[in-house]
Amino acid sequence: MSYIDLDRVSKNFGARGAIDRLSLHIEKSERLVLFGPSGCGKTTVLRLLAGLEVPDMGEIRIDGRVVATAGKNLVPSEKRD
């Protein structure tokens, strides 16, 4: 099991899709760099992980615990490591 799991996560802002069914698995000791052009969804991924945005679809797990699912943040941002 990965430390951070994004499972088919999507996020839209109105009619504009920011992230479409992103699956990402990061191990605890692994380092990751997000890069790409402006507007490709880098900040949105980080805001979803931090609990500042709610996914429209999919599930986010940190250390095996579900912290967000479609339409709900189950763990507030201040309780996430």
Sequence and secondary structure as in RCSB ss.txt:
>XXXX:A:sequence
MSYIDLDRVSKNFGARGAIDRLSLHIEKSERLVLFGPSGCGKTTVLRLLAGLEVPDMGEIRIDGRVVATAGKNLV
PSEKRD
>XXXX:A:secstr
  SEEEEEEEEEETTEEEEEEEEEEE TT       STTSSHHHHHHHHHTSS  SEEEEEETTEEEEETTEESS
 GGG  
